Amino acid sequence: MVVTWINKRRWRTLRFYILGWTLGFVFLSIVRGVGTEELGNLKFEFQESLLIAFTLGPIIGFISGLSQVVTEERIYKNISLRRFLLIKLLYTLLFVMLLVVVAFGVYDLYFGTSVDLLTFAFDTGSVAIYFYVICLDIFLAILRQVNLMLGEGNLFKLIMGRFYTPHEEERIFMFLDLQASTTLAERLGHVTYSKLVQDCFNDLGIVAANNGEIYQYVGDEAVLTWSLDEGIRNQNLLEAFYRFKQQLESKREYYETTYDCLPFFKAGVHAGTVTVTEVGKYKKEIAYHGDTINTAARIQGQCNNLGSELLVSEFLKNRLEDSHYIFEHIGSVPLKGKKGAVSICSVRTDGY
């Protein structure tokens, strides 16, 4: 059950916070333990401080990461801003209290102590430590948001210079477009329509279960990407589309009550070699370039003409072995901006 719950995306979040809190406590140990003298009643050597840091860091990191997963999946954007800020305040207070209890337990386990929990909590210098802990929590939360903006896992790669020089990758791209978007925008008005798109893209987060990465949002269109091997494994690219469709269907009552419609998305998918690099001087972005992306966008543009909600290139379809989805070969279709026609297939399943 635990293994099932901790999927790849959740594990990345937990790992980030475990590593962040461990390094944060190690840094605190270095600052407090090298060339300084403790003012409080609880004094310990630098090596002892490191032992506590490497024990306390993973525990607190796991708890902090778990709360972040719950916040992203269950709370954020599902409640009002005022209530969200109140929950964050209460969380911070409870988190500091939990930290004190766990730290007291770890300290007592390794070294023993004659003081009680209350004395331990308000020992000389504790306020400065609590301030450090709150600042570290805020810092990690900011890093997490930057990581989400760049795409999960890309922040570390960017820092390490992975995208400094353009290089090629084999990737799959899926272009998702909201059907009848112009009509909906005119009927709902810009603000309500923006909320509709916001809700749809929040629900799109479910594709993370199939290891889909959200590359870009362009108006009412979203672009998903996978490495070639990851996308074809277990039919991830197709499973993601129908999982998203099922997610919208499961919230039919909400969408029809709030927006008087059930949003419907069409998608086009293609795979091939692209170049990835960082672009921009004052606003950094990780960008993919290549004909593969343009072809995927053009395939999506044929959905209305061909009466299909999901189209894939035949090149990609041939890479999907033992698929339980039903493919209908449409043939070679001329695409805008391309000299030759591209062979494409429509996809459907009896389950949807």
The 8 nearest C-alpha neighbors of each residue, nearest first, counted from 0:
[[1, 3, 2, 4, 5, 6, 9, 10],
 [2, 0, 4, 3, 5, 6, 10, 9],
 [1, 3, 5, 0, 4, 6, 10, 7],
 [4, 2, 0, 1, 5, 6, 7, 9],
 [3, 5, 1, 2, 6, 0, 9, 10],
 [6, 4, 2, 9, 3, 10, 1, 7],
 [7, 5, 9, 8, 4, 10, 3, 208],
 [8, 6, 10, 9, 11, 5, 210, 208],
 [7, 9, 11, 10, 6, 12, 207, 210],
 [10, 8, 12, 6, 11, 7, 5, 13],
 [9, 11, 13, 7, 12, 8, 5, 14],
 [12, 10, 14, 8, 9, 13, 15, 7],
 [13, 11, 9, 15, 10, 14, 64, 16],
 [12, 14, 64, 10, 16, 15, 11, 61],
 [15, 13, 11, 17, 12, 16, 10, 18],
 [14, 16, 12, 18, 13, 17, 19, 11],
 [17, 15, 60, 19, 64, 13, 18, 14],
 [18, 16, 60, 57, 14, 20, 19, 61],
 [17, 19, 21, 15, 16, 20, 14, 22],
 [20, 18, 16, 22, 21, 17, 15, 23],
 [19, 21, 23, 56, 60, 17, 22, 18],
 [20, 22, 56, 18, 24, 23, 19, 53],
 [23, 21, 25, 19, 20, 24, 26, 18],
 [22, 24, 20, 26, 21, 25, 19, 27],
 [25, 23, 27, 52, 21, 26, 22, 20],
 [24, 26, 22, 28, 27, 23, 52, 49],
 [25, 27, 23, 29, 24, 28, 22, 30],
 [28, 26, 24, 30, 25, 29, 31, 23],
 [29, 27, 25, 31, 26, 32, 30, 48],
 [28, 30, 26, 32, 27, 31, 33, 25],
 [29, 31, 27, 28, 32, 33, 26, 35],
 [32, 30, 28, 29, 35, 27, 33, 37],
 [31, 33, 45, 29, 28, 30, 35, 34],
 [32, 34, 29, 35, 31, 30, 45, 28],
 [35, 33, 32, 36, 31, 30, 29, 45],
 [36, 34, 33, 32, 31, 37, 30, 38],
 [35, 37, 38, 34, 32, 31, 42, 33],
 [38, 36, 39, 42, 35, 31, 41, 40],
 [39, 37, 123, 36, 124, 40, 42, 41],
 [38, 40, 123, 41, 37, 122, 124, 42],
 [39, 41, 42, 122, 38, 123, 37, 119],
 [42, 40, 39, 43, 37, 122, 119, 38],
 [41, 43, 37, 40, 39, 44, 38, 36],
 [44, 42, 47, 48, 45, 41, 37, 46],
 [43, 45, 47, 46, 48, 32, 42, 49],
 [44, 46, 32, 48, 47, 49, 28, 43],
 [47, 45, 49, 48, 44, 50, 43, 32],
 [46, 48, 50, 44, 49, 45, 43, 51],
 [47, 49, 45, 51, 46, 50, 28, 52],
 [50, 48, 52, 46, 51, 47, 28, 53],
 [51, 49, 47, 53, 48, 52, 54, 46],
 [50, 52, 54, 48, 49, 53, 55, 47],
 [53, 51, 49, 24, 55, 54, 50, 56],
 [54, 52, 50, 56, 51, 55, 21, 49],
 [55, 53, 51, 52, 56, 57, 50, 58],
 [54, 56, 52, 58, 51, 57, 53, 59],
 [55, 21, 57, 20, 59, 53, 52, 58],
 [58, 56, 17, 60, 59, 55, 61, 21],
 [59, 57, 61, 55, 60, 56, 62, 54],
 [58, 60, 62, 56, 61, 57, 63, 55],
 [61, 59, 17, 16, 57, 63, 20, 58],
 [60, 62, 64, 58, 59, 63, 17, 13],
 [61, 63, 65, 59, 60, 64, 66, 58],
 [64, 62, 60, 66, 65, 61, 59, 67],
 [65, 63, 13, 67, 61, 16, 66, 62],
 [64, 66, 62, 68, 67, 63, 61, 69],
 [65, 67, 69, 63, 64, 68, 70, 62],
 [68, 66, 70, 64, 65, 69, 71, 63],
 [67, 69, 65, 71, 70, 66, 72, 64],
 [70, 68, 66, 72, 73, 67, 71, 65],
 [71, 69, 74, 67, 68, 73, 75, 72],
 [72, 70, 68, 75, 69, 73, 67, 74],
 [71, 73, 69, 70, 68, 74, 75, 67],
 [74, 72, 69, 70, 71, 75, 77, 68],
 [73, 75, 70, 77, 71, 72, 76, 78],
 [74, 76, 71, 77, 70, 73, 78, 72],
 [77, 75, 78, 74, 79, 80, 201, 71],
 [76, 78, 74, 75, 73, 79, 83, 72],
 [79, 77, 76, 83, 74, 82, 80, 75],
 [78, 80, 82, 81, 83, 77, 76, 84],
 [79, 81, 83, 82, 84, 78, 76, 85],
 [82, 80, 84, 83, 79, 85, 78, 86],
 [81, 83, 85, 79, 84, 80, 86, 78],
 [82, 84, 80, 86, 85, 81, 79, 87],
 [85, 83, 87, 81, 86, 82, 80, 88],
 [86, 84, 82, 88, 87, 83, 89, 81],
 [85, 87, 83, 89, 84, 88, 90, 82],
 [88, 86, 90, 84, 85, 89, 91, 83],
 [89, 87, 85, 91, 90, 86, 84, 92],
 [88, 90, 86, 92, 91, 87, 93, 85],
 [89, 91, 87, 93, 88, 92, 94, 86],
 [90, 92, 94, 88, 89, 93, 87, 95],
 [91, 93, 89, 95, 94, 90, 96, 88],
 [94, 92, 96, 90, 95, 91, 97, 89],
 [93, 95, 91, 97, 96, 92, 90, 98],
 [94, 96, 98, 92, 97, 93, 91, 99],
 [97, 95, 93, 99, 98, 94, 92, 100],
 [98, 96, 94, 100, 99, 95, 93, 101],
 [97, 99, 95, 101, 96, 100, 102, 94],
 [100, 98, 102, 96, 97, 101, 103, 120],
 [99, 101, 97, 103, 98, 102, 104, 96],
 [100, 102, 104, 98, 103, 99, 97, 105],
 [103, 101, 99, 105, 104, 100, 98, 106],
 [104, 102, 100, 106, 101, 105, 99, 107],
 [103, 105, 101, 107, 102, 106, 108, 100],
 [106, 104, 108, 102, 107, 103, 101, 109],
 [107, 105, 103, 108, 109, 104, 110, 102],
 [106, 108, 111, 104, 110, 112, 105, 109],
 [109, 107, 105, 106, 111, 110, 104, 103],
 [110, 108, 106, 107, 111, 105, 51, 47],
 [111, 109, 107, 106, 108, 112, 105, 47],
 [110, 112, 107, 108, 109, 106, 113, 105],
 [113, 111, 107, 114, 110, 106, 115, 41],
 [112, 114, 115, 111, 107, 119, 116, 41],
 [115, 113, 112, 118, 119, 116, 117, 41],
 [114, 116, 118, 117, 119, 113, 112, 120],
 [115, 117, 119, 118, 120, 114, 103, 100],
 [118, 116, 120, 119, 115, 121, 114, 122],
 [119, 117, 121, 115, 120, 116, 122, 114],
 [118, 120, 116, 122, 117, 121, 115, 114],
 [121, 119, 117, 118, 122, 116, 99, 125],
 [122, 120, 118, 119, 125, 117, 123, 126],
 [121, 123, 119, 125, 39, 120, 118, 124],
 [124, 122, 39, 125, 38, 121, 40, 126],
 [123, 125, 127, 126, 122, 39, 38, 128],
 [124, 126, 128, 127, 122, 123, 121, 129],
 [127, 125, 129, 128, 124, 130, 121, 123],
 [126, 128, 130, 125, 129, 124, 131, 132],
 [129, 127, 131, 125, 130, 126, 132, 124],
 [128, 130, 132, 126, 131, 127, 125, 133],
 [131, 129, 127, 133, 128, 132, 126, 134],
 [130, 132, 128, 134, 129, 133, 135, 127],
 [131, 133, 129, 135, 130, 134, 136, 128],
 [132, 134, 136, 130, 135, 131, 129, 137],
 [135, 133, 137, 131, 136, 132, 138, 130],
 [136, 134, 138, 132, 137, 133, 131, 139],
 [135, 137, 133, 139, 134, 138, 132, 140],
 [138, 136, 140, 134, 135, 139, 141, 133],
 [139, 137, 135, 141, 140, 136, 134, 142],
 [138, 140, 142, 136, 141, 137, 143, 135],
 [139, 141, 143, 137, 138, 142, 136, 144],
 [142, 140, 144, 138, 143, 139, 137, 145],
 [143, 141, 139, 145, 144, 140, 146, 138],
 [142, 144, 140, 146, 141, 145, 139, 147],
 [143, 145, 147, 141, 146, 142, 148, 140],
 [146, 144, 148, 142, 147, 143, 149, 141],
 [145, 147, 143, 149, 154, 144, 148, 151],
 [148, 146, 150, 144, 151, 145, 149, 143],
 [147, 149, 145, 146, 150, 144, 151, 143],
 [150, 148, 146, 147, 153, 145, 154, 151],
 [151, 149, 147, 148, 153, 146, 152, 214],
 [150, 152, 147, 146, 153, 149, 154, 212],
 [151, 153, 154, 155, 150, 146, 156, 11],
 [152, 154, 156, 155, 151, 150, 157, 149],
 [155, 153, 157, 146, 156, 152, 158, 149],
 [154, 156, 158, 157, 153, 159, 152, 146],
 [155, 157, 153, 161, 159, 154, 158, 160],
 [158, 156, 154, 160, 155, 159, 161, 153],
 [157, 159, 155, 160, 156, 154, 161, 153],
 [158, 160, 156, 157, 161, 155, 162, 154],
 [161, 159, 163, 157, 158, 162, 156, 164],
 [160, 162, 156, 159, 157, 163, 164, 158],
 [161, 163, 276, 277, 160, 164, 157, 165],
 [164, 162, 160, 161, 277, 276, 165, 157],
 [163, 165, 162, 276, 166, 161, 160, 277],
 [166, 164, 276, 275, 274, 162, 163, 167],
 [167, 165, 274, 275, 164, 168, 276, 162],
 [166, 168, 274, 273, 275, 272, 165, 169],
 [169, 167, 273, 272, 170, 274, 166, 275],
 [168, 170, 272, 271, 227, 226, 273, 167],
 [171, 169, 226, 227, 270, 225, 271, 168],
 [170, 172, 270, 225, 224, 227, 269, 226],
 [173, 171, 224, 268, 269, 223, 270, 295],
 [172, 174, 268, 223, 267, 222, 224, 175],
 [173, 175, 222, 266, 267, 296, 221, 299],
 [176, 174, 266, 221, 220, 265, 264, 222],
 [175, 177, 220, 264, 265, 178, 219, 266],
 [176, 178, 264, 180, 263, 219, 220, 179],
 [177, 179, 180, 264, 263, 176, 265, 262],
 [180, 178, 182, 181, 183, 177, 263, 184],
 [179, 181, 183, 178, 182, 177, 184, 219],
 [182, 180, 184, 183, 179, 185, 178, 186],
 [183, 181, 185, 179, 184, 180, 186, 187],
 [182, 184, 180, 186, 181, 185, 187, 179],
 [185, 183, 181, 187, 192, 188, 182, 186],
 [186, 184, 182, 183, 188, 187, 181, 189],
 [185, 187, 183, 184, 188, 182, 192, 181],
 [188, 186, 184, 192, 191, 185, 183, 189],
 [187, 189, 184, 185, 191, 190, 186, 192],
 [188, 190, 192, 191, 184, 193, 187, 185],
 [191, 189, 193, 192, 188, 194, 187, 195],
 [192, 190, 194, 193, 187, 189, 188, 195],
 [191, 193, 195, 189, 194, 184, 190, 187],
 [194, 192, 196, 190, 195, 191, 189, 197],
 [193, 195, 197, 191, 192, 196, 198, 190],
 [196, 194, 192, 198, 193, 197, 199, 191],
 [197, 195, 199, 193, 198, 194, 200, 219],
 [196, 198, 194, 200, 195, 199, 193, 201],
 [197, 199, 201, 195, 196, 200, 194, 202],
 [200, 198, 196, 202, 201, 197, 203, 195],
 [199, 201, 203, 202, 197, 198, 196, 204],
 [200, 202, 198, 203, 199, 204, 197, 76],
 [203, 201, 199, 204, 200, 205, 198, 246],
 [204, 202, 200, 205, 201, 243, 206, 199],
 [203, 205, 202, 206, 201, 207, 200, 213],
 [204, 206, 203, 207, 208, 202, 243, 242],
 [207, 205, 239, 208, 204, 211, 209, 203],
 [206, 208, 210, 211, 209, 205, 204, 8],
 [207, 209, 206, 210, 205, 6, 211, 8],
 [210, 208, 235, 207, 206, 211, 239, 238],
 [211, 209, 207, 208, 212, 206, 235, 225],
 [210, 212, 207, 206, 209, 225, 224, 223],
 [213, 211, 224, 223, 214, 225, 210, 207],
 [212, 214, 223, 215, 222, 224, 211, 150],
 [213, 215, 223, 222, 212, 224, 150, 216],
 [216, 214, 222, 221, 213, 217, 223, 220],
 [215, 217, 221, 220, 218, 222, 219, 214],
 [216, 218, 220, 219, 221, 215, 222, 176],
 [219, 217, 220, 216, 221, 196, 193, 176],
 [220, 218, 177, 217, 196, 176, 221, 216],
 [219, 221, 176, 217, 218, 175, 216, 177],
 [222, 220, 216, 175, 215, 174, 217, 223],
 [221, 223, 174, 215, 214, 173, 213, 175],
 [224, 222, 213, 173, 214, 212, 172, 211],
 [223, 225, 172, 212, 171, 211, 214, 173],
 [226, 224, 230, 171, 170, 211, 229, 227],
 [225, 227, 170, 229, 228, 230, 171, 169],
 [226, 228, 170, 230, 229, 169, 171, 225],
 [227, 229, 230, 231, 226, 232, 225, 170],
 [230, 228, 232, 226, 227, 231, 225, 235],
 [231, 229, 235, 225, 236, 227, 228, 232],
 [230, 232, 234, 228, 229, 235, 319, 233],
 [231, 233, 229, 234, 230, 235, 228, 319],
 [232, 234, 235, 231, 230, 238, 229, 236],
 [235, 233, 231, 232, 237, 236, 238, 230],
 [236, 234, 238, 230, 209, 233, 237, 231],
 [235, 237, 230, 239, 238, 234, 231, 240],
 [238, 236, 240, 239, 235, 234, 241, 324],
 [237, 239, 235, 241, 240, 236, 242, 234],
 [238, 240, 206, 242, 236, 237, 241, 209],
 [239, 241, 243, 237, 242, 238, 244, 236],
 [242, 240, 244, 243, 238, 239, 245, 237],
 [241, 243, 239, 245, 244, 240, 238, 246],
 [244, 242, 246, 240, 241, 245, 203, 239],
 [245, 243, 241, 247, 246, 242, 248, 240],
 [244, 246, 248, 242, 243, 247, 241, 249],
 [245, 247, 243, 249, 244, 248, 242, 250],
 [248, 246, 250, 244, 245, 249, 251, 243],
 [247, 249, 245, 251, 250, 246, 244, 261],
 [248, 250, 246, 247, 251, 245, 252, 244],
 [251, 249, 247, 248, 253, 252, 254, 246],
 [250, 252, 248, 254, 253, 249, 261, 255],
 [253, 251, 255, 250, 254, 256, 249, 257],
 [252, 254, 256, 250, 251, 255, 257, 258],
 [255, 253, 257, 251, 258, 256, 252, 261],
 [254, 256, 259, 260, 252, 258, 253, 257],
 [255, 257, 253, 254, 259, 252, 258, 260],
 [258, 256, 254, 255, 253, 259, 260, 252],
 [257, 259, 255, 254, 260, 256, 195, 187],
 [260, 258, 255, 256, 257, 254, 261, 253],
 [261, 259, 255, 258, 254, 262, 256, 257],
 [260, 262, 254, 255, 251, 263, 259, 247],
 [263, 261, 260, 264, 177, 247, 178, 254],
 [262, 264, 178, 177, 261, 265, 244, 247],
 [265, 263, 177, 176, 178, 175, 266, 262],
 [266, 264, 308, 176, 175, 309, 302, 177],
 [265, 267, 175, 309, 299, 174, 308, 310],
 [299, 266, 268, 310, 298, 174, 295, 173],
 [269, 267, 173, 311, 295, 172, 310, 312],
 [268, 270, 295, 312, 172, 171, 311, 315],
 [271, 269, 171, 170, 315, 291, 172, 268],
 [270, 272, 291, 169, 170, 273, 171, 269],
 [271, 273, 169, 168, 170, 167, 291, 274],
 [274, 272, 289, 167, 168, 288, 287, 169],
 [273, 275, 167, 288, 166, 287, 165, 289],
 [276, 274, 287, 165, 286, 166, 167, 288],
 [275, 277, 162, 165, 286, 285, 163, 164],
 [278, 276, 285, 162, 284, 163, 286, 283],
 [279, 277, 284, 283, 285, 276, 286, 280],
 [280, 278, 283, 282, 281, 284, 277, 285],
 [279, 281, 282, 283, 278, 284, 277, 163],
 [280, 282, 279, 283, 278, 284, 277, 285],
 [283, 281, 279, 280, 284, 278, 277, 285],
 [284, 282, 279, 278, 280, 281, 277, 285],
 [285, 283, 278, 277, 286, 279, 282, 149],
 [284, 286, 277, 276, 278, 149, 283, 287],
 [287, 285, 276, 275, 277, 284, 288, 278],
 [286, 288, 275, 274, 273, 276, 289, 285],
 [289, 287, 274, 273, 275, 286, 292, 290],
 [288, 290, 273, 291, 292, 274, 287, 293],
 [289, 291, 293, 292, 294, 288, 273, 272],
 [292, 290, 294, 289, 271, 293, 270, 295],
 [293, 291, 295, 294, 290, 289, 296, 172],
 [292, 294, 290, 296, 295, 291, 297, 289],
 [293, 295, 297, 291, 296, 292, 290, 298],
 [296, 294, 269, 268, 298, 292, 297, 293],
 [297, 295, 293, 299, 294, 298, 174, 292],
 [296, 298, 300, 294, 299, 295, 334, 293],
 [299, 297, 267, 295, 300, 301, 296, 294],
 [267, 300, 298, 296, 266, 301, 297, 302],
 [299, 301, 297, 298, 302, 296, 303, 267],
 [300, 302, 304, 298, 299, 303, 305, 297],
 [303, 301, 307, 305, 299, 304, 300, 306],
 [304, 302, 306, 305, 301, 307, 300, 308],
 [305, 303, 301, 302, 306, 300, 307, 299],
 [304, 306, 302, 303, 307, 301, 329, 345],
 [307, 305, 303, 304, 302, 308, 301, 345],
 [308, 306, 302, 309, 305, 345, 303, 310],
 [307, 309, 265, 302, 266, 310, 306, 264],
 [308, 310, 266, 307, 346, 345, 265, 267],
 [311, 309, 345, 267, 344, 346, 268, 266],
 [312, 310, 268, 344, 343, 267, 269, 313],
 [311, 313, 343, 314, 315, 269, 342, 344],
 [312, 314, 316, 343, 315, 342, 344, 317],
 [315, 313, 312, 317, 316, 318, 270, 269],
 [314, 316, 318, 313, 312, 317, 270, 269],
 [315, 317, 313, 319, 318, 314, 312, 311],
 [318, 316, 315, 314, 319, 313, 320, 312],
 [317, 319, 315, 316, 320, 314, 231, 313],
 [320, 318, 316, 317, 231, 322, 321, 315],
 [319, 321, 322, 318, 317, 316, 231, 234],
 [322, 320, 323, 319, 324, 234, 233, 318],
 [321, 323, 324, 320, 319, 234, 325, 233],
 [322, 324, 321, 325, 348, 234, 320, 326],
 [325, 323, 348, 322, 347, 326, 346, 349],
 [324, 326, 347, 346, 348, 323, 327, 322],
 [327, 325, 346, 345, 344, 328, 324, 347],
 [328, 326, 345, 344, 329, 346, 325, 347],
 [327, 329, 344, 330, 326, 343, 345, 313],
 [330, 328, 344, 343, 327, 345, 331, 342],
 [331, 329, 342, 328, 343, 332, 344, 341],
 [330, 332, 342, 341, 340, 343, 333, 329],
 [331, 333, 340, 341, 342, 330, 334, 343],
 [334, 332, 340, 341, 339, 331, 335, 337],
 [335, 333, 337, 297, 332, 336, 340, 341],
 [334, 336, 337, 297, 333, 338, 294, 300],
 [335, 337, 334, 338, 297, 293, 294, 333],
 [338, 336, 335, 334, 339, 340, 333, 294],
 [339, 337, 336, 340, 333, 334, 335, 341],
 [338, 340, 337, 333, 341, 334, 332, 331],
 [339, 341, 333, 332, 331, 334, 342, 338],
 [342, 340, 331, 332, 343, 333, 339, 334],
 [341, 343, 331, 330, 313, 332, 312, 340],
 [342, 344, 312, 313, 311, 329, 330, 341],
 [345, 343, 328, 329, 327, 311, 310, 313],
 [344, 346, 310, 327, 326, 309, 307, 311],
 [347, 345, 326, 309, 325, 310, 344, 327],
 [348, 346, 325, 324, 326, 345, 349, 309],
 [347, 349, 350, 324, 325, 351, 346, 323],
 [348, 350, 351, 347, 325, 324, 323, 346],
 [351, 349, 348, 347, 241, 324, 245, 323],
 [350, 349, 348, 241, 347, 245, 244, 248]]
